[in-house]
Amino acid sequence: MDRRSFIRVCNLTAFSIVLPTTLVVAQSEAQAIPAAGLVLRGLLGRLARAIGLRLLASPLAQYTSVLPSRTLGIVNTLNKKLTSGGFTDFSGNVYGTGPQSFFYAAATNKGNLCAPFLVGDKLDAQKIPMIEGPGLIGLVAAAEIESQKHGSKHAKNYLYPLEGITTAGGNFEVGYKNPARFRSRMGETTIGYEVTKKKSGSTFGKILVKAARHDGRLLIDNEFDIEVQDTLT
């Protein structure tokens, strides 16, 4: 089975992603996911739809008033970390099920995103999964594939981040030094990204998304070839 798909990312200063008319999932099975132009920030909405979650608030500042004090403290710590890394725009939407389970994103002035995923208030800020840039694109694409094949519950069980293991180091331009890894309800997910070539103002790379059960059985194994124009750093 051909597990490779192609995604083109362009006009990132305007927060836009352009995908082919259809994102081919498996040519041998003649399956495809409809795709269209969307703002990069719209990735969060696509992820929410794929895993069956809902819009809670917009922007994040409107949601902090309903958060328990410990959760608010974790959010404040995360936001300081995001801001120090250049992710200073918190004007996007918040998605989830309620104050105990939600995610949001912060953007850089060039349009890159980093999304923390909070579930309950038992984890300290260092263990909160934070998925950025290429990893977020790969997570959304994989979730849409699994949702189409097996339903949103399945996609959430295997791909929704519950506890961070490692945070990816790198960006669109240089690739990841190490993959993003997190625990899900049913196992562990790894998202890697490597740059394969650069040509005519574009960076070409490969996003690898793998999800395994607790017993190590690999259930999700996707590869996305990506072309990034107006490269993000």
Secondary structure as the mmCIF struct_conf table of DSSP 4:
data_model
#
loop_
_struct_conf.conf_type_id
_struct_conf.id
_struct_conf.beg_label_comp_id
_struct_conf.beg_label_asym_id
_struct_conf.beg_label_seq_id
_struct_conf.end_label_comp_id
_struct_conf.end_label_asym_id
_struct_conf.end_label_seq_id
STRN STRN1 ARG A 4 VAL A 9
HELX_RH_3T_P HELX_RH_3T_P1 LEU A 12 ALA A 14
TURN_TY1_P TURN_TY1_P1 PHE A 15 PHE A 15
STRN STRN2 SER A 16 VAL A 18
BEND BEND1 THR A 21 THR A 21
STRN STRN3 THR A 22 ALA A 26
HELX_RH_3T_P HELX_RH_3T_P2 GLN A 27 GLU A 29
TURN_TY1_P TURN_TY1_P2 ALA A 30 ALA A 30
STRN STRN4 GLN A 31 PRO A 34
STRN STRN5 LEU A 38 VAL A 39
HELX_RH_3T_P HELX_RH_3T_P3 LEU A 40 GLY A 42
HELX_RH_AL_P HELX_RH_AL_P1 LEU A 43 ILE A 51
TURN_TY1_P TURN_TY1_P3 GLY A 52 GLY A 52
STRN STRN6 ARG A 54 ALA A 57
BEND BEND2 SER A 58 PRO A 59
HELX_RH_3T_P HELX_RH_3T_P4 LEU A 60 GLN A 62
TURN_TY1_P TURN_TY1_P4 TYR A 63 TYR A 63
HELX_RH_3T_P HELX_RH_3T_P5 THR A 64 VAL A 66
BEND BEND3 LEU A 67 LEU A 67
HELX_RH_AL_P HELX_RH_AL_P2 SER A 69 SER A 84
TURN_TY1_P TURN_TY1_P5 GLY A 85 GLY A 86
STRN STRN7 ASP A 89 ASP A 89
BEND BEND4 GLY A 92 GLY A 92
STRN STRN8 VAL A 94 GLY A 98
TURN_TY1_P TURN_TY1_P6 PRO A 99 GLN A 100
STRN STRN9 SER A 101 PHE A 103
STRN STRN10 ALA A 106 ALA A 107
TURN_TY1_P TURN_TY1_P7 ASN A 109 LYS A 110
BEND BEND5 GLY A 111 GLY A 111
STRN STRN11 LEU A 113 VAL A 119
BEND BEND6 GLY A 120 ASP A 121
BEND BEND7 LEU A 123 LEU A 123
HELX_RH_3T_P HELX_RH_3T_P6 ALA A 125 LYS A 127
BEND BEND8 ILE A 128 ILE A 128
STRN STRN12 MET A 130 GLU A 132
HELX_RH_AL_P HELX_RH_AL_P3 GLY A 133 HIS A 150
HELX_RH_AL_P HELX_RH_AL_P4 SER A 152 LEU A 159
BEND BEND9 TYR A 160 TYR A 160
STRN STRN13 GLU A 163 THR A 166
STRN STRN14 GLY A 169 ASN A 171
TURN_TY1_P TURN_TY1_P8 PHE A 172 VAL A 174
STRN STRN15 GLY A 175 ASN A 178
STRN STRN16 ALA A 180 ARG A 183
BEND BEND10 ARG A 185 MET A 186
STRN STRN17 GLY A 187 LYS A 199
TURN_TY1_P TURN_TY1_P9 SER A 200 GLY A 201
STRN STRN18 SER A 202 ARG A 213
TURN_TY1_P TURN_TY1_P10 HIS A 214 ASP A 215
STRN STRN19 LEU A 218 GLN A 229
BEND BEND11 ASP A 230 ASP A 230
#
